[in-house]
Amino acid sequence: MRKESPSGGKLVRMARILVVDDEPALGAALRRSLRDYDVTVTSSGAEALGHLSDGERFDVILCDLAMPGMGGDDLYREIQRVAPEQVERIVFITGGATTPNAHEFIATVPNQIVEKPFDPRSLREIILARIATPRPQ
């Protein structure tokens, strides 16, 4: 999606954000909170992987760590396989790493972890910092 820039009327690409969370209310809240961006909300790791497998690319991927089926850790490994350049774009959102596997995973990845409940303003700051880092084309 393109949007007119406030400086001179040039068209600029809106930053793309993928939200992966099995809680529909959180996905909807993030979509509203991030309305200035091109936001795609998915409710499962498999659905998110489908977007990436189809060639879609995102500036930021907000991913719940604990989801039924394909959790955030499994999705991370699959993204490494199908779109490795996107792995660094993942920011994990978690209500707390409750399993030994989740603790081990968090300790081994360099990605940022945001604890629920989070402050929407702080999340927007994280996104702005990520967007400021150019993504590979």
A tleap script that builds the chain and sets N, CA, C and O, in Angstrom:
source leaprc.protein.ff14SB
mol = sequence {
  NMET ARG LYS GLU SER PRO SER GLY GLY LYS
  LEU VAL ARG MET ALA ARG ILE LEU VAL VAL
  ASP ASP GLU PRO ALA LEU GLY ALA ALA LEU
  ARG ARG SER LEU ARG ASP TYR ASP VAL THR
  VAL THR SER SER GLY ALA GLU ALA LEU GLY
  HIE LEU SER ASP GLY GLU ARG PHE ASP VAL
  ILE LEU CYS ASP LEU ALA MET PRO GLY MET
  GLY GLY ASP ASP LEU TYR ARG GLU ILE GLN
  ARG VAL ALA PRO GLU GLN VAL GLU ARG ILE
  VAL PHE ILE THR GLY GLY ALA THR THR PRO
  ASN ALA HIE GLU PHE ILE ALA THR VAL PRO
  ASN GLN ILE VAL GLU LYS PRO PHE ASP PRO
  ARG SER LEU ARG GLU ILE ILE LEU ALA ARG
  ILE ALA THR PRO ARG PRO CGLN
}
set mol.1.N position { 0.845 -1.162 0.000 }
set mol.1.CA position { 0.000 0.000 0.000 }
set mol.1.C position { 0.895 1.231 0.000 }
set mol.1.O position { 1.919 1.254 0.681 }
set mol.2.N position { 0.519 2.239 -0.749 }
set mol.2.CA position { 1.303 3.468 -0.814 }
set mol.2.C position { 0.473 4.616 -0.279 }
set mol.2.O position { -0.756 4.608 -0.345 }
set mol.3.N position { 1.164 5.589 0.245 }
set mol.3.CA position { 0.505 6.703 0.902 }
set mol.3.C position { 1.239 7.979 0.526 }
set mol.3.O position { 2.456 7.969 0.341 }
set mol.4.N position { 0.497 9.082 0.411 }
set mol.4.CA position { 1.137 10.352 0.092 }
set mol.4.C position { 1.963 10.818 1.280 }
set mol.4.O position { 1.512 10.781 2.425 }
set mol.5.N position { 3.168 11.252 0.989 }
set mol.5.CA position { 4.064 11.736 2.028 }
set mol.5.C position { 3.686 13.161 2.412 }
set mol.5.O position { 3.289 13.948 1.552 }
set mol.6.N position { 3.805 13.503 3.698 }
set mol.6.CA position { 3.515 14.872 4.098 }
set mol.6.C position { 4.532 15.856 3.542 }
set mol.6.O position { 4.275 17.060 3.540 }
set mol.7.N position { 5.671 15.384 3.074 }
set mol.7.CA position { 6.704 16.287 2.564 }
set mol.7.C position { 6.799 16.200 1.050 }
set mol.7.O position { 7.628 15.460 0.520 }
set mol.8.N position { 5.971 16.935 0.363 }
set mol.8.CA position { 6.132 17.053 -1.077 }
set mol.8.C position { 5.213 16.185 -1.906 }
set mol.8.O position { 5.327 16.207 -3.131 }
set mol.9.N position { 4.317 15.430 -1.322 }
set mol.9.CA position { 3.360 14.681 -2.116 }
set mol.9.C position { 3.896 13.434 -2.785 }
set mol.9.O position { 3.177 12.808 -3.564 }
set mol.10.N position { 5.133 13.050 -2.511 }
set mol.10.CA position { 5.665 11.812 -3.087 }
set mol.10.C position { 4.955 10.610 -2.501 }
set mol.10.O position { 4.531 10.626 -1.346 }
set mol.11.N position { 4.831 9.580 -3.298 }
set mol.11.CA position { 4.261 8.347 -2.770 }
set mol.11.C position { 5.354 7.551 -2.076 }
set mol.11.O position { 6.445 7.372 -2.617 }
set mol.12.N position { 5.056 7.080 -0.886 }
set mol.12.CA position { 5.997 6.261 -0.124 }
set mol.12.C position { 5.295 4.971 0.277 }
set mol.12.O position { 4.074 4.932 0.427 }
set mol.13.N position { 6.084 3.923 0.447 }
set mol.13.CA position { 5.523 2.640 0.859 }
set mol.13.C position { 5.250 2.668 2.352 }
set mol.13.O position { 6.111 3.049 3.146 }
set mol.14.N position { 4.036 2.258 2.730 }
set mol.14.CA position { 3.714 2.128 4.155 }
set mol.14.C position { 4.429 0.904 4.703 }
set mol.14.O position { 4.543 -0.120 4.029 }
set mol.15.N position { 4.904 1.022 5.922 }
set mol.15.CA position { 5.544 -0.121 6.558 }
set mol.15.C position { 4.517 -1.236 6.729 }
set mol.15.O position { 3.361 -0.995 7.077 }
set mol.16.N position { 4.969 -2.461 6.474 }
set mol.16.CA position { 4.096 -3.634 6.579 }
set mol.16.C position { 4.382 -4.363 7.883 }
set mol.16.O position { 5.537 -4.623 8.223 }
set mol.17.N position { 3.320 -4.689 8.607 }
set mol.17.CA position { 3.439 -5.388 9.883 }
set mol.17.C position { 2.570 -6.634 9.834 }
set mol.17.O position { 1.404 -6.574 9.441 }
set mol.18.N position { 3.141 -7.759 10.232 }
set mol.18.CA position { 2.409 -9.013 10.360 }
set mol.18.C position { 2.215 -9.286 11.841 }
set mol.18.O position { 3.182 -9.334 12.602 }
set mol.19.N position { 0.965 -9.466 12.250 }
set mol.19.CA position { 0.638 -9.814 13.626 }
set mol.19.C position { 0.222 -11.282 13.634 }
set mol.19.O position { -0.656 -11.694 12.877 }
set mol.20.N position { 0.864 -12.064 14.499 }
set mol.20.CA position { 0.542 -13.487 14.620 }
set mol.20.C position { 0.173 -13.742 16.078 }
set mol.20.O position { 1.038 -13.776 16.953 }
set mol.21.N position { -1.129 -13.921 16.327 }
set mol.21.CA position { -1.588 -14.153 17.697 }
set mol.21.C position { -2.906 -14.898 17.653 }
set mol.21.O position { -3.802 -14.548 16.884 }
set mol.22.N position { -3.024 -15.926 18.478 }
set mol.22.CA position { -4.238 -16.738 18.477 }
set mol.22.C position { -5.392 -16.083 19.229 }
set mol.22.O position { -6.497 -16.625 19.236 }
set mol.23.N position { -5.170 -14.943 19.856 }
set mol.23.CA position { -6.228 -14.221 20.558 }
set mol.23.C position { -6.814 -13.166 19.615 }
set mol.23.O position { -6.180 -12.136 19.385 }
set mol.24.N position { -8.010 -13.401 19.064 }
set mol.24.CA position { -8.598 -12.456 18.111 }
set mol.24.C position { -8.728 -11.034 18.662 }
set mol.24.O position { -8.550 -10.068 17.920 }
set mol.25.N position { -9.034 -10.898 19.946 }
set mol.25.CA position { -9.190 -9.563 20.531 }
set mol.25.C position { -7.865 -8.803 20.502 }
set mol.25.O position { -7.852 -7.600 20.241 }
set mol.26.N position { -6.761 -9.481 20.764 }
set mol.26.CA position { -5.459 -8.821 20.726 }
set mol.26.C position { -5.095 -8.441 19.295 }
set mol.26.O position { -4.583 -7.349 19.052 }
set mol.27.N position { -5.356 -9.335 18.353 }
set mol.27.CA position { -5.096 -9.018 16.947 }
set mol.27.C position { -5.868 -7.788 16.505 }
set mol.27.O position { -5.320 -6.919 15.827 }
set mol.28.N position { -7.140 -7.709 16.886 }
set mol.28.CA position { -7.972 -6.560 16.518 }
set mol.28.C position { -7.464 -5.282 17.191 }
set mol.28.O position { -7.435 -4.219 16.570 }
set mol.29.N position { -7.071 -5.388 18.444 }
set mol.29.CA position { -6.550 -4.219 19.158 }
set mol.29.C position { -5.255 -3.720 18.532 }
set mol.29.O position { -5.046 -2.513 18.409 }
set mol.30.N position { -4.385 -4.646 18.137 }
set mol.30.CA position { -3.133 -4.246 17.495 }
set mol.30.C position { -3.410 -3.601 16.134 }
set mol.30.O position { -2.756 -2.625 15.765 }
set mol.31.N position { -4.368 -4.140 15.396 }
set mol.31.CA position { -4.717 -3.535 14.104 }
set mol.31.C position { -5.174 -2.081 14.309 }
set mol.31.O position { -4.758 -1.191 13.567 }
set mol.32.N position { -6.021 -1.846 15.307 }
set mol.32.CA position { -6.491 -0.477 15.587 }
set mol.32.C position { -5.337 0.416 16.031 }
set mol.32.O position { -5.200 1.546 15.563 }
set mol.33.N position { -4.522 -0.092 16.924 }
set mol.33.CA position { -3.409 0.677 17.467 }
set mol.33.C position { -2.374 1.030 16.401 }
set mol.33.O position { -1.713 2.066 16.486 }
set mol.34.N position { -2.239 0.170 15.407 }
set mol.34.CA position { -1.226 0.344 14.361 }
set mol.34.C position { -1.858 0.771 13.033 }
set mol.34.O position { -1.339 0.444 11.966 }
set mol.35.N position { -2.960 1.489 13.096 }
set mol.35.CA position { -3.716 1.838 11.887 }
set mol.35.C position { -2.931 2.686 10.889 }
set mol.35.O position { -3.340 2.800 9.734 }
set mol.36.N position { -1.822 3.278 11.304 }
set mol.36.CA position { -0.998 4.063 10.380 }
set mol.36.C position { -0.094 3.189 9.521 }
set mol.36.O position { 0.655 3.697 8.687 }
set mol.37.N position { -0.161 1.886 9.721 }
set mol.37.CA position { 0.668 0.943 8.978 }
set mol.37.C position { -0.209 -0.007 8.170 }
set mol.37.O position { -1.422 -0.075 8.370 }
set mol.38.N position { 0.417 -0.732 7.261 }
set mol.38.CA position { -0.251 -1.785 6.499 }
set mol.38.C position { -0.152 -3.063 7.342 }
set mol.38.O position { 0.875 -3.743 7.326 }
set mol.39.N position { -1.217 -3.383 8.073 }
set mol.39.CA position { -1.195 -4.472 9.057 }
set mol.39.C position { -1.967 -5.678 8.539 }
set mol.39.O position { -3.111 -5.563 8.098 }
set mol.40.N position { -1.313 -6.842 8.605 }
set mol.40.CA position { -1.953 -8.124 8.320 }
set mol.40.C position { -2.015 -8.884 9.636 }
set mol.40.O position { -0.993 -9.073 10.295 }
set mol.41.N position { -3.216 -9.321 10.023 }
set mol.41.CA position { -3.393 -10.057 11.272 }
set mol.41.C position { -3.715 -11.509 10.942 }
set mol.41.O position { -4.611 -11.795 10.148 }
set mol.42.N position { -2.969 -12.423 11.563 }
set mol.42.CA position { -3.240 -13.850 11.422 }
set mol.42.C position { -3.451 -14.439 12.802 }
set mol.42.O position { -2.955 -13.912 13.798 }
set mol.43.N position { -4.194 -15.539 12.854 }
set mol.43.CA position { -4.493 -16.135 14.153 }
set mol.43.C position { -3.739 -17.435 14.395 }
set mol.43.O position { -3.993 -18.127 15.381 }
set mol.44.N position { -2.801 -17.775 13.488 }
set mol.44.CA position { -2.023 -19.002 13.685 }
set mol.44.C position { -0.668 -18.889 12.991 }
set mol.44.O position { -0.486 -18.117 12.050 }
set mol.45.N position { 0.268 -19.684 13.488 }
set mol.45.CA position { 1.574 -19.740 12.854 }
set mol.45.C position { 1.483 -20.249 11.425 }
set mol.45.O position { 2.188 -19.763 10.540 }
set mol.46.N position { 0.616 -21.228 11.200 }
set mol.46.CA position { 0.472 -21.796 9.856 }
set mol.46.C position { -0.035 -20.747 8.865 }
set mol.46.O position { 0.433 -20.685 7.728 }
set mol.47.N position { -0.989 -19.929 9.299 }
set mol.47.CA position { -1.517 -18.881 8.425 }
set mol.47.C position { -0.425 -17.848 8.111 }
set mol.47.O position { -0.298 -17.413 6.967 }
set mol.48.N position { 0.353 -17.459 9.111 }
set mol.48.CA position { 1.448 -16.512 8.905 }
set mol.48.C position { 2.484 -17.093 7.950 }
set mol.48.O position { 2.979 -16.401 7.060 }
set mol.49.N position { 2.802 -18.353 8.141 }
set mol.49.CA position { 3.775 -19.011 7.269 }
set mol.49.C position { 3.281 -19.023 5.827 }
set mol.49.O position { 4.079 -18.889 4.900 }
set mol.50.N position { 1.979 -19.182 5.630 }
set mol.50.CA position { 1.410 -19.141 4.291 }
set mol.50.C position { 1.686 -17.814 3.603 }
set mol.50.O position { 2.039 -17.792 2.424 }
set mol.51.N position { 1.529 -16.707 4.323 }
set mol.51.CA position { 1.816 -15.387 3.740 }
set mol.51.C position { 3.282 -15.299 3.310 }
set mol.51.O position { 3.591 -14.825 2.217 }
set mol.52.N position { 4.170 -15.759 4.175 }
set mol.52.CA position { 5.605 -15.683 3.877 }
set mol.52.C position { 5.990 -16.648 2.763 }
set mol.52.O position { 6.820 -16.316 1.917 }
set mol.53.N position { 5.402 -17.826 2.753 }
set mol.53.CA position { 5.683 -18.806 1.699 }
set mol.53.C position { 5.216 -18.298 0.340 }
set mol.53.O position { 5.788 -18.648 -0.693 }
set mol.54.N position { 4.164 -17.465 0.348 }
set mol.54.CA position { 3.649 -16.878 -0.891 }
set mol.54.C position { 4.480 -15.683 -1.353 }
set mol.54.O position { 4.174 -15.074 -2.378 }
set mol.55.N position { 5.529 -15.344 -0.602 }
set mol.55.CA position { 6.423 -14.265 -1.020 }
set mol.55.C position { 6.170 -12.923 -0.367 }
set mol.55.O position { 6.888 -11.962 -0.643 }
set mol.56.N position { 5.171 -12.832 0.490 }
set mol.56.CA position { 4.940 -11.554 1.167 }
set mol.56.C position { 6.085 -11.284 2.133 }
set mol.56.O position { 6.626 -12.209 2.740 }
set mol.57.N position { 6.451 -10.015 2.274 }
set mol.57.CA position { 7.516 -9.620 3.179 }
set mol.57.C position { 7.028 -8.493 4.061 }
set mol.57.O position { 6.199 -7.677 3.656 }
set mol.58.N position { 7.560 -8.459 5.285 }
set mol.58.CA position { 7.092 -7.521 6.298 }
set mol.58.C position { 8.275 -6.806 6.924 }
set mol.58.O position { 9.381 -7.341 6.993 }
set mol.59.N position { 8.020 -5.581 7.379 }
set mol.59.CA position { 9.045 -4.808 8.077 }
set mol.59.C position { 9.175 -5.254 9.529 }
set mol.59.O position { 10.262 -5.228 10.106 }
set mol.60.N position { 8.042 -5.666 10.115 }
set mol.60.CA position { 8.016 -6.138 11.493 }
set mol.60.C position { 7.026 -7.298 11.563 }
set mol.60.O position { 5.950 -7.244 10.968 }
set mol.61.N position { 7.399 -8.341 12.293 }
set mol.61.CA position { 6.500 -9.462 12.555 }
set mol.61.C position { 6.333 -9.547 14.066 }
set mol.61.O position { 7.279 -9.864 14.787 }
set mol.62.N position { 5.110 -9.258 14.544 }
set mol.62.CA position { 4.794 -9.373 15.970 }
set mol.62.C position { 4.200 -10.747 16.174 }
set mol.62.O position { 3.117 -11.038 15.664 }
set mol.63.N position { 4.894 -11.601 16.916 }
set mol.63.CA position { 4.503 -13.007 17.005 }
set mol.63.C position { 4.352 -13.461 18.449 }
set mol.63.O position { 5.278 -13.357 19.254 }
set mol.64.N position { 3.167 -13.966 18.755 }
set mol.64.CA position { 2.925 -14.576 20.061 }
set mol.64.C position { 3.816 -15.813 20.163 }
set mol.64.O position { 3.978 -16.550 19.191 }
set mol.65.N position { 4.381 -16.030 21.322 }
set mol.65.CA position { 5.249 -17.189 21.501 }
set mol.65.C position { 4.452 -18.457 21.757 }
set mol.65.O position { 4.783 -19.517 21.226 }
set mol.66.N position { 3.397 -18.356 22.572 }
set mol.66.CA position { 2.617 -19.538 22.948 }
set mol.66.C position { 1.293 -19.549 22.193 }
set mol.66.O position { 0.373 -18.799 22.520 }
set mol.67.N position { 1.209 -20.407 21.181 }
set mol.67.CA position { -0.023 -20.567 20.406 }
set mol.67.C position { -0.253 -22.058 20.209 }
set mol.67.O position { 0.699 -22.838 20.159 }
set mol.68.N position { -1.518 -22.453 20.097 }
set mol.68.CA position { -1.789 -23.868 19.811 }
set mol.68.C position { -1.314 -24.218 18.406 }
set mol.68.O position { -1.267 -23.358 17.526 }
set mol.69.N position { -0.967 -25.468 18.203 }
set mol.69.CA position { -0.479 -25.884 16.885 }
set mol.69.C position { 0.957 -25.442 16.712 }
set mol.69.O position { 1.849 -25.902 17.425 }
set mol.70.N position { 1.178 -24.552 15.763 }
set mol.70.CA position { 2.521 -24.031 15.500 }
set mol.70.C position { 2.757 -22.814 16.390 }
set mol.70.O position { 2.222 -21.735 16.134 }
set mol.71.N position { 3.554 -22.993 17.424 }
set mol.71.CA position { 3.889 -21.891 18.318 }
set mol.71.C position { 4.923 -20.972 17.683 }
set mol.71.O position { 5.424 -21.234 16.589 }
set mol.72.N position { 5.229 -19.897 18.386 }
set mol.72.CA position { 6.190 -18.929 17.877 }
set mol.72.C position { 7.560 -19.511 17.612 }
set mol.72.O position { 8.230 -19.115 16.658 }
set mol.73.N position { 7.993 -20.461 18.456 }
set mol.73.CA position { 9.305 -21.079 18.245 }
set mol.73.C position { 9.316 -21.921 16.972 }
set mol.73.O position { 10.289 -21.898 16.218 }
set mol.74.N position { 8.238 -22.662 16.734 }
set mol.74.CA position { 8.152 -23.461 15.502 }
set mol.74.C position { 8.067 -22.558 14.272 }
set mol.74.O position { 8.695 -22.827 13.248 }
set mol.75.N position { 7.287 -21.489 14.384 }
set mol.75.CA position { 7.170 -20.547 13.270 }
set mol.75.C position { 8.527 -19.923 12.958 }
set mol.75.O position { 8.880 -19.759 11.790 }
set mol.76.N position { 9.281 -19.577 13.982 }
set mol.76.CA position { 10.625 -19.016 13.803 }
set mol.76.C position { 11.489 -19.957 12.956 }
set mol.76.O position { 12.142 -19.530 12.004 }
set mol.77.N position { 11.480 -21.232 13.318 }
set mol.77.CA position { 12.293 -22.212 12.576 }
set mol.77.C position { 11.819 -22.357 11.126 }
set mol.77.O position { 12.633 -22.519 10.216 }
set mol.78.N position { 10.508 -22.300 10.916 }
set mol.78.CA position { 9.979 -22.393 9.553 }
set mol.78.C position { 10.311 -21.145 8.739 }
set mol.78.O position { 10.597 -21.238 7.546 }
set mol.79.N position { 10.273 -19.992 9.377 }
set mol.79.CA position { 10.645 -18.755 8.671 }
set mol.79.C position { 12.118 -18.804 8.300 }
set mol.79.O position { 12.499 -18.334 7.228 }
set mol.80.N position { 12.955 -19.368 9.171 }
set mol.80.CA position { 14.374 -19.533 8.814 }
set mol.80.C position { 14.520 -20.317 7.523 }
set mol.80.O position { 15.432 -20.066 6.735 }
set mol.81.N position { 13.618 -21.271 7.307 }
set mol.81.CA position { 13.686 -22.130 6.135 }
set mol.81.C position { 13.130 -21.434 4.884 }
set mol.81.O position { 13.757 -21.494 3.826 }
set mol.82.N position { 11.959 -20.772 4.987 }
set mol.82.CA position { 11.290 -20.244 3.790 }
set mol.82.C position { 11.600 -18.777 3.501 }
set mol.82.O position { 11.508 -18.348 2.351 }
set mol.83.N position { 11.961 -18.006 4.511 }
set mol.83.CA position { 12.233 -16.578 4.315 }
set mol.83.C position { 13.249 -16.113 5.358 }
set mol.83.O position { 12.925 -15.300 6.223 }
set mol.84.N position { 14.475 -16.627 5.278 }
set mol.84.CA position { 15.455 -16.362 6.336 }
set mol.84.C position { 15.717 -14.880 6.592 }
set mol.84.O position { 16.067 -14.503 7.710 }
set mol.85.N position { 15.554 -14.046 5.589 }
set mol.85.CA position { 15.788 -12.610 5.777 }
set mol.85.C position { 14.727 -11.970 6.680 }
set mol.85.O position { 14.905 -10.842 7.138 }
set mol.86.N position { 13.637 -12.676 6.935 }
set mol.86.CA position { 12.563 -12.146 7.774 }
set mol.86.C position { 12.751 -12.465 9.261 }
set mol.86.O position { 12.096 -11.857 10.107 }
set mol.87.N position { 13.624 -13.394 9.582 }
set mol.87.CA position { 13.805 -13.826 10.977 }
set mol.87.C position { 14.169 -12.656 11.884 }
set mol.87.O position { 13.665 -12.557 13.003 }
set mol.88.N position { 15.032 -11.781 11.412 }
set mol.88.CA position { 15.445 -10.656 12.257 }
set mol.88.C position { 14.324 -9.637 12.463 }
set mol.88.O position { 14.437 -8.758 13.317 }
set mol.89.N position { 13.260 -9.747 11.699 }
set mol.89.CA position { 12.131 -8.819 11.802 }
set mol.89.C position { 11.112 -9.245 12.863 }
set mol.89.O position { 10.151 -8.522 13.124 }
set mol.90.N position { 11.320 -10.416 13.474 }
set mol.90.CA position { 10.360 -10.939 14.447 }
set mol.90.C position { 10.584 -10.299 15.817 }
set mol.90.O position { 11.709 -10.225 16.311 }
set mol.91.N position { 9.482 -9.839 16.417 }
set mol.91.CA position { 9.447 -9.400 17.806 }
set mol.91.C position { 8.446 -10.330 18.479 }
set mol.91.O position { 7.275 -10.361 18.100 }
set mol.92.N position { 8.895 -11.082 19.466 }
set mol.92.CA position { 8.015 -12.022 20.146 }
set mol.92.C position { 7.219 -11.317 21.244 }
set mol.92.O position { 7.741 -10.484 21.985 }
set mol.93.N position { 5.956 -11.676 21.318 }
set mol.93.CA position { 5.062 -11.182 22.367 }
set mol.93.C position { 4.667 -12.391 23.198 }
set mol.93.O position { 4.252 -13.415 22.655 }
set mol.94.N position { 4.795 -12.273 24.514 }
set mol.94.CA position { 4.488 -13.425 25.348 }
set mol.94.C position { 3.879 -13.010 26.680 }
set mol.94.O position { 4.184 -11.952 27.232 }
set mol.95.N position { 3.023 -13.869 27.164 }
set mol.95.CA position { 2.455 -13.700 28.495 }
set mol.95.C position { 3.342 -14.342 29.541 }
set mol.95.O position { 2.972 -14.437 30.711 }
set mol.96.N position { 4.512 -14.781 29.112 }
set mol.96.CA position { 5.458 -15.447 30.006 }
set mol.96.C position { 5.838 -16.796 29.439 }
set mol.96.O position { 4.972 -17.588 29.067 }
set mol.97.N position { 7.110 -17.054 29.373 }
set mol.97.CA position { 7.589 -18.353 28.895 }
set mol.97.C position { 7.365 -19.350 30.010 }
set mol.97.O position { 8.089 -19.352 31.006 }
set mol.98.N position { 6.365 -20.198 29.846 }
set mol.98.CA position { 5.952 -21.078 30.936 }
set mol.98.C position { 6.515 -22.490 30.842 }
set mol.98.O position { 6.453 -23.236 31.820 }
set mol.99.N position { 7.052 -22.870 29.714 }
set mol.99.CA position { 7.586 -24.228 29.571 }
set mol.99.C position { 9.112 -24.182 29.493 }
set mol.99.O position { 9.686 -23.154 29.134 }
set mol.100.N position { 9.763 -25.285 29.828 }
set mol.100.CA position { 11.224 -25.329 29.686 }
set mol.100.C position { 11.661 -25.062 28.239 }
set mol.100.O position { 12.666 -24.389 28.010 }
set mol.101.N position { 10.910 -25.585 27.267 }
set mol.101.CA position { 11.252 -25.345 25.856 }
set mol.101.C position { 11.187 -23.864 25.521 }
set mol.101.O position { 12.050 -23.350 24.810 }
set mol.102.N position { 10.162 -23.169 26.031 }
set mol.102.CA position { 10.019 -21.741 25.762 }
set mol.102.C position { 11.173 -20.960 26.392 }
set mol.102.O position { 11.716 -20.050 25.765 }
set mol.103.N position { 11.549 -21.304 27.616 }
set mol.103.CA position { 12.683 -20.643 28.276 }
set mol.103.C position { 13.962 -20.855 27.476 }
set mol.103.O position { 14.728 -19.915 27.262 }
set mol.104.N position { 14.190 -22.082 27.035 }
set mol.104.CA position { 15.390 -22.398 26.252 }
set mol.104.C position { 15.385 -21.635 24.932 }
set mol.104.O position { 16.408 -21.084 24.526 }
set mol.105.N position { 14.233 -21.604 24.262 }
set mol.105.CA position { 14.140 -20.904 22.986 }
set mol.105.C position { 14.463 -19.421 23.150 }
set mol.105.O position { 15.270 -18.868 22.402 }
set mol.106.N position { 13.832 -18.785 24.127 }
set mol.106.CA position { 14.067 -17.354 24.360 }
set mol.106.C position { 15.541 -17.074 24.643 }
set mol.106.O position { 16.076 -16.048 24.225 }
set mol.107.N position { 16.185 -17.983 25.349 }
set mol.107.CA position { 17.601 -17.795 25.685 }
set mol.107.C position { 18.508 -17.942 24.477 }
set mol.107.O position { 19.651 -17.485 24.510 }
set mol.108.N position { 18.021 -18.576 23.400 }
set mol.108.CA position { 18.899 -18.846 22.255 }
set mol.108.C position { 18.675 -17.930 21.062 }
set mol.108.O position { 19.469 -17.956 20.122 }
set mol.109.N position { 17.620 -17.124 21.068 }
set mol.109.CA position { 17.376 -16.249 19.917 }
set mol.109.C position { 17.691 -14.801 20.277 }
set mol.109.O position { 17.493 -14.383 21.418 }
set mol.110.N position { 18.184 -14.036 19.302 }
set mol.110.CA position { 18.523 -12.637 19.573 }
set mol.110.C position { 17.326 -11.690 19.483 }
set mol.110.O position { 17.456 -10.502 19.780 }
set mol.111.N position { 16.184 -12.192 19.083 }
set mol.111.CA position { 15.018 -11.344 18.848 }
set mol.111.C position { 14.507 -10.710 20.142 }
set mol.111.O position { 14.664 -11.256 21.234 }
set mol.112.N position { 13.897 -9.552 19.980 }
set mol.112.CA position { 13.326 -8.837 21.112 }
set mol.112.C position { 12.083 -9.571 21.615 }
set mol.112.O position { 11.317 -10.132 20.831 }
set mol.113.N position { 11.899 -9.555 22.933 }
set mol.113.CA position { 10.751 -10.180 23.583 }
set mol.113.C position { 9.974 -9.078 24.292 }
set mol.113.O position { 10.553 -8.299 25.050 }
set mol.114.N position { 8.666 -9.007 24.052 }
set mol.114.CA position { 7.802 -8.039 24.721 }
set mol.114.C position { 6.823 -8.830 25.583 }
set mol.114.O position { 6.138 -9.726 25.089 }
set mol.115.N position { 6.759 -8.499 26.859 }
set mol.115.CA position { 5.876 -9.201 27.797 }
set mol.115.C position { 4.477 -8.601 27.765 }
set mol.115.O position { 4.310 -7.382 27.740 }
set mol.116.N position { 3.464 -9.487 27.766 }
set mol.116.CA position { 2.073 -9.051 27.929 }
set mol.116.C position { 1.824 -8.861 29.417 }
set mol.116.O position { 2.393 -9.613 30.208 }
set mol.117.N position { 1.034 -7.932 29.834 }
set mol.117.CA position { 0.453 -6.881 29.000 }
set mol.117.C position { 1.516 -5.837 28.691 }
set mol.117.O position { 2.390 -5.559 29.513 }
set mol.118.N position { 1.431 -5.274 27.516 }
set mol.118.CA position { 2.420 -4.285 27.109 }
set mol.118.C position { 1.735 -2.939 26.897 }
set mol.118.O position { 0.525 -2.857 26.690 }
set mol.119.N position { 2.536 -1.906 26.955 }
set mol.119.CA position { 2.061 -0.552 26.726 }
set mol.119.C position { 2.067 -0.305 25.216 }
set mol.119.O position { 3.121 -0.413 24.591 }
set mol.120.N position { 0.924 0.023 24.616 }
set mol.120.CA position { 0.875 0.248 23.166 }
set mol.120.C position { 1.873 1.303 22.691 }
set mol.120.O position { 2.426 1.185 21.597 }
set mol.121.N position { 2.107 2.330 23.503 }
set mol.121.CA position { 3.059 3.373 23.117 }
set mol.121.C position { 4.474 2.794 23.016 }
set mol.121.O position { 5.216 3.124 22.091 }
set mol.122.N position { 4.844 1.938 23.962 }
set mol.122.CA position { 6.165 1.305 23.924 }
set mol.122.C position { 6.292 0.390 22.713 }
set mol.122.O position { 7.348 0.332 22.082 }
set mol.123.N position { 5.219 -0.323 22.388 }
set mol.123.CA position { 5.246 -1.199 21.222 }
set mol.123.C position { 5.422 -0.383 19.941 }
set mol.123.O position { 6.170 -0.784 19.049 }
set mol.124.N position { 4.743 0.748 19.848 }
set mol.124.CA position { 4.910 1.618 18.664 }
set mol.124.C position { 6.351 2.112 18.563 }
set mol.124.O position { 6.882 2.229 17.458 }
set mol.125.N position { 6.992 2.404 19.690 }
set mol.125.CA position { 8.394 2.836 19.678 }
set mol.125.C position { 9.296 1.717 19.164 }
set mol.125.O position { 10.229 1.969 18.402 }
set mol.126.N position { 9.021 0.493 19.576 }
set mol.126.CA position { 9.791 -0.663 19.088 }
set mol.126.C position { 9.621 -0.795 17.584 }
set mol.126.O position { 10.591 -1.025 16.862 }
set mol.127.N position { 8.392 -0.651 17.113 }
set mol.127.CA position { 8.115 -0.765 15.681 }
set mol.127.C position { 8.828 0.343 14.908 }
set mol.127.O position { 9.432 0.083 13.868 }
set mol.128.N position { 8.762 1.580 15.412 }
set mol.128.CA position { 9.447 2.682 14.737 }
set mol.128.C position { 10.944 2.426 14.632 }
set mol.128.O position { 11.553 2.716 13.602 }
set mol.129.N position { 11.538 1.887 15.688 }
set mol.129.CA position { 12.971 1.571 15.657 }
set mol.129.C position { 13.258 0.492 14.617 }
set mol.129.O position { 14.258 0.575 13.904 }
set mol.130.N position { 12.399 -0.511 14.521 }
set mol.130.CA position { 12.578 -1.590 13.540 }
set mol.130.C position { 12.428 -1.077 12.124 }
set mol.130.O position { 13.182 -1.468 11.233 }
set mol.131.N position { 11.456 -0.201 11.913 }
set mol.131.CA position { 11.205 0.325 10.574 }
set mol.131.C position { 12.351 1.206 10.118 }
set mol.131.O position { 12.637 1.294 8.924 }
set mol.132.N position { 13.006 1.856 11.062 }
set mol.132.CA position { 14.136 2.715 10.733 }
set mol.132.C position { 15.313 1.918 10.185 }
set mol.132.O position { 16.188 2.477 9.525 }
set mol.133.N position { 15.338 0.604 10.458 }
set mol.133.CA position { 16.378 -0.271 9.937 }
set mol.133.C position { 15.924 -0.765 8.569 }
set mol.133.O position { 14.914 -1.462 8.481 }
set mol.134.N position { 16.645 -0.422 7.491 }
set mol.134.CA position { 16.196 -0.838 6.156 }
set mol.134.C position { 16.088 -2.349 6.051 }
set mol.134.O position { 16.935 -3.086 6.556 }
set mol.135.N position { 15.026 -2.797 5.382 }
set mol.135.CA position { 14.863 -4.239 5.200 }
set mol.135.C position { 15.420 -4.617 3.835 }
set mol.135.O position { 15.349 -3.830 2.891 }
set mol.136.N position { 15.980 -5.831 3.731 }
set mol.136.CA position { 16.478 -6.295 2.437 }
set mol.136.C position { 15.334 -6.404 1.443 }
set mol.136.O position { 14.229 -6.806 1.807 }
set mol.137.N position { 15.585 -6.057 0.217 }
set mol.137.CA position { 14.546 -6.130 -0.829 }
set mol.137.C position { 14.534 -7.487 -1.482 }
set mol.137.O position { 13.730 -7.733 -2.381 }
savepdb mol mol.pdb
quit
